[in-house]
Amino acid sequence: MSWEGHLSGLLVGFVFALAFKTSIAKPVRYDWENDHYDDLQDPFLQQFDEEGNFIESPKEELHTTDSSLEVHYSFKNKDP
């Protein structure tokens, strides 16, 4: 390859870098990275004991009182 091809690639690269320039996004700071974070108040961390073992919470029973749901079945007879 000639030096002209390399030079044109360099110039086009600089032009594209300036034309398609985007700002760098700031990294997301999570709650636990802040100074005022209290891990005793975190509902997720309350699921673990002092050794880091998971503590299962009792399963909540679903109680439905909505009686507005109606189901209508239609049966088709088999043709012989």
C-alpha positions as CSV (number, residue, x, y, z in Angstrom):
1,M,0.0,0.0,0.0
2,S,1.2,3.4,-0.7
3,W,1.7,6.2,1.8
4,E,-1.2,8.1,0.2
5,G,-3.6,5.4,1.2
6,H,-2.4,5.5,4.8
7,L,-2.5,9.3,4.9
8,S,-6.1,9.4,3.5
9,G,-7.1,6.8,6.1
10,L,-5.6,8.9,8.9
11,L,-7.4,12.0,7.7
12,V,-10.7,10.3,7.2
13,G,-10.4,8.8,10.7
14,F,-9.8,12.2,12.2
15,V,-12.7,13.7,10.4
16,F,-15.0,10.8,11.4
17,A,-13.8,11.1,15.0
18,L,-14.8,14.8,15.1
19,A,-18.0,14.3,13.2
20,F,-19.3,11.4,15.3
21,K,-18.0,12.6,18.6
22,T,-20.1,11.6,21.5
23,S,-19.8,12.5,25.1
24,I,-18.7,9.7,27.5
25,A,-21.5,8.7,29.8
26,K,-20.9,8.9,33.5
27,P,-20.9,5.5,35.3
28,V,-24.0,4.8,37.3
29,R,-23.6,5.2,41.0
30,Y,-25.6,2.7,42.9
31,D,-27.0,3.3,46.4
32,W,-24.5,1.1,48.1
33,E,-21.6,3.2,46.7
34,N,-22.8,6.4,48.5
35,D,-21.4,7.5,51.8
36,H,-24.8,7.7,53.5
37,Y,-25.8,4.1,52.6
38,D,-27.1,2.0,55.6
39,D,-27.0,-1.7,54.8
40,L,-29.2,-2.5,57.8
41,Q,-32.1,-0.7,56.1
42,D,-31.7,-2.4,52.7
43,P,-34.6,-4.9,52.2
44,F,-32.5,-7.1,49.9
45,L,-29.7,-7.5,52.5
46,Q,-32.2,-8.2,55.2
47,Q,-32.7,-11.6,53.5
48,F,-29.3,-12.8,54.6
49,D,-27.9,-13.6,58.0
50,E,-24.5,-12.7,59.5
51,E,-22.6,-15.5,57.7
52,G,-24.2,-14.5,54.3
53,N,-26.7,-17.4,54.2
54,F,-30.0,-16.8,52.6
55,I,-33.0,-16.7,55.0
56,E,-36.2,-17.8,53.3
57,S,-39.2,-15.7,54.1
58,P,-42.6,-17.4,54.6
59,K,-44.6,-17.6,51.4
60,E,-47.5,-15.3,51.2
61,E,-50.8,-16.8,50.4
62,L,-52.9,-15.3,47.7
63,H,-56.4,-14.4,48.7
64,T,-58.6,-13.4,45.9
65,T,-62.0,-11.8,46.6
66,D,-62.7,-10.7,43.0
67,S,-65.8,-12.6,41.9
68,S,-66.3,-10.7,38.7
69,L,-64.4,-13.3,36.7
70,E,-66.7,-15.6,34.8
71,V,-65.7,-18.6,32.8
72,H,-67.9,-19.9,30.0
73,Y,-67.1,-23.3,28.5
74,S,-68.5,-24.4,25.1
75,F,-68.3,-28.1,24.2
76,K,-68.3,-29.4,20.7
77,N,-69.8,-32.8,19.9
78,K,-67.6,-35.2,18.1
79,D,-68.9,-36.1,14.6
80,P,-68.9,-39.8,14.0
